[in-house]
Amino acid sequence: MEKKSNQHSMSNEQTGKTGRSFHHFCTVLLRLALFCPLTVFSADVSTLTPVCSGCHGVDGLSVNSTVPIIAGQAYTLIEDNLLAFRDDESACTATGLMQEEAAALVSAMCVFVKTLENRDISALAEFYELQPFVPARQSFDPALAADGARVHLEANCELCHSQGGRESNGMAAILAGQWTPYLERSLMRIRAGERMGPKVMNEAIRDLTDRDIAALLNYYASQQD
C-alpha cells in the first residue's frame, strides 16, 4: 500500500501575484459590504450577489482556483455551507492545510455571512442552484485521470457524486470540472480530520493515498465539456 504523506500532491498554477491581488480585491469588497445596513439586504438577491461575485465570480462561476464554483450546486448544499459559515465557528477557523490566501478569503466570507438573515441565505441558495455549472478549464494528466475514474468507482464516490461527479444531489457537490486546488485542499483537510462531511465520505477519503487523491483530482479536472 502506498504510504500517505502530508505533502500536497499537485501544484496550484493559478496562485502567486494574481492570487494575492484577487484575495485583496475580495477582502476589500466584502468589507465594503459590511457598511450596508442589514435591512438593505431583505432577501433581495440583486443586492447580495454582487458581493458574492467579487470572489465566486459572476453567477457563481469562479475564475480563481482557490474559490469554488458554486453555480449549479444543490440548494441544500449551498444553504448548509452558508449556515455553517454564519453559525459554526469551526467553519471559520484557519487550519494547517489552508494556504494563506484561502484562509484569508474564508475569514472575509465569514464576516460577511454573519450579517445575513435566514431569508437571505435561502435566497442565495435558490439563486445559485438555478445557475448553470460551467467546468473550469485547467490542465490534467490523462493517465492519472484514467486511474481516477477507477478510484471514483472503487471508493464509492459514485454513490453520492453520480455520473462521474457531474451531478449535485442534495448535499453532494458537483466535482467534475471543479477547480483542482480547491478540491485538493478540501480532500486533504477531510483526510486529516480538519473538515467533516458525511460519515461515509469521511471514512472513504481517510483510506485514500496521495496517489489516489491525485488520480481523482485529475479525473474531475479532465471533465471539461
Steps between C-alpha positions, in 0.01 A plus 500: 500500500629841413612705797305816574678828552409855599634641175253644253482288188456774242621855452267797464578667171257784565655634821780753546466869431164460326362304794617756753344783298175306473500435874549871569214589264263249663589612850444868419168426329369296792606763752323770298184288508497520878434874483160428343219485756371146549150614410622580148545128429147380585545181296549711188740295289590802288669661802668178618648347186732792410684437827515124438612558141808683621654165599278227352471666160197620308207262560728282715746413223827550684806596293739447792611144575500568875127580498242232411251522217160516672277539193271199461579353842201363692288736708547296819878488454531877456260573783676262739842649424380857545336411832823333612706808411252716690432286808787252541825658615700192397406561135677835521815378672820495295687168507843372405389374159351834395731724299521863606279624218230239563499568875466875444213455254313266734546750783365787288205289384412407858488866597258572216280192548447587867299801382250282313151406615361151432292640216813646339674164516197326350482755219869452416471121506202513265672743263826308465329162465324633189820621333665262250824338614786561256809278547832675566756491221814360659785261430494129591699180451305259270663190653414609854151599386439149368614357832279750681190365324577164661563653845173693473311171463704290744475763776121514443511871412241422233252412773441870572698686230327327210585503130869525576450793734290702255183519709419694815260290706385640831820542702731355232687764302585503131862384486554457126641827370551656842830683556777252586679709770171553685408130480849393604488720810158363590601135460824546693318673785239223521769232502685685776182538706497880466172505312201273544245381251258205497642205696519271197698761307738572788579130534555453127734800467706399804587177319629679190871529428663809353499331160130415533423865570718621213322256268157620613598864456622437147187302418270780613716764328487306172123543471476833324204458266 
